[in-house]
Amino acid sequence: MLRRFLKSRGTVRCLSSTPEVLTMPAFDYEPPPYDGLSKDEVIATRNTNLAHAIQRQTFFRDPPLFVAGKRQYLFDDEGKRYLDLWGGICTVSAGHSHEGIQKAITKQLGVLQHTANIFLHSKVNEYARRILETIPEDSDLSCVYLCNSGSEANDLALMMARAYTGSLEVVGLKKSYHGASAGNLSLTTLPAYRRRSMPSFNVSHMMSPDPYRGIWGGSKCRDGPCQTLRTCECAEGSCNAAEMYAQQYRDHLYHLCPSGTGLAAFIAEGIGGMSSALMAPKGFFKKAYKITKEFGGVNIMDEVQSGFGRLGSHFWGFEYQGVRPDIITAAKSMGNGYPIAMVISTPEVSKAFADSGLHFNTFGGNALGSAAGLATLEALQEENLMENCDVVGTRFLNGLDTLRSKYDVIGDCRGKGLFISLELVESKRTHAPLPAYHLSALHERIKDHGIIIGRGGAYANCLRIQPPMCVTEADADFAVSVLDKVLHEYTNGEIDVESYNPNK
């Protein structure tokens, strides 16, 4: 019998071959009465009046109607409580309905809601000063441009890079996601987002530096609690896989820019978001960033999901990777659900972009958004939520790694802080991705136990955990017990998977 003990507040529990689900941790909160549309009315309207692209992305066969949220929990129209392990897709950072953020927004709304950034107001300047305090002193990132979404921020970053370098070619990674706007679709390589009508000029991709599914990498290549199960020959303090993937990048640029010039930018996430916590081998980014400079380009770190302390050890993903980008982009956790994003660049890049032509953003940096961003930043820092990500995330990963040892369906367990993924496979022997409809069946069952968890990955076979950063160790233990129970049911054929098969 597998035995793995997890201590929680003086108690000990065991993951055994006959799992039992722990009780969801107690929570002293009563959601306000709900008097909106009924669930049937919401579904009917969604299926009739909302765009088909939205209709087709509805999670779950029996979707909950969420009507309230508090801290790390959501409540449906029947009063059922759910542990939110996805935070509105890695967006709710300080917690649902955070009182401090709510008060700051309400206060600002009663004073000054909006003036465009061509006028002076205090809040955008307050925010810029505070956010730059989180940037390492040896970095030259000092010019902030606020906008409204991660896609918009990445669009702006590409324009800045091309204006500064005078070149057009942009290189990203396979298995990447940088947004679904017209300017970013060509950078996004996840199959579900690729379209026949998307623009693809001057954008290319190098091999994904994936220690789990890539050509190189193994059990010593990740900088995190969980390694891949396959072995590697890397020595202590070095990573052969990082060098091999970096040489692939150099070879890609050699053929893309044969004169040694023409590269505008290299863009990547420090840890992959939609690719489901894909972690590059240790040292890859340091090597890749040097190669970018050799070909005249700038380095862009997409921090839309990895920023704001979620990794536990560092506030920014680029710090975790030990690099100094020329441009970073951020969004999601930045506003705790309020639509706010930004680009931070070096002064040289910022000036070159301004010199290239006028750029204007109606809502970017308005007073209300800036107040929301400032209040969120204060909450993250004052409540020590980065430290909480480290403590709870490590506990989560240890528990999930135990499940990997127990179940053949878990091919990989990876992540850092509260940026976590399980990659599910048909078996560890083949590593063939678990069919998407199998994941749908598991996803539904996890929801029935009161947990909202994300999904994604290049093959749509991953479970994603990116919760509000205020989750507790008790929440982590509860979640691991639920996953243990559901995977036990799946392994023993107790879930009607074939009823989810779209071909039947």
Order of alpha helices (4+ residues) and beta strands (2+ residues): beta-beta-alpha-alpha-beta-beta-beta-alpha-alpha-alpha-beta-alpha-beta-beta-alpha-beta-alpha-beta-alpha-beta-beta-alpha-alpha-alpha-beta-beta-alpha-beta-beta-beta-alpha
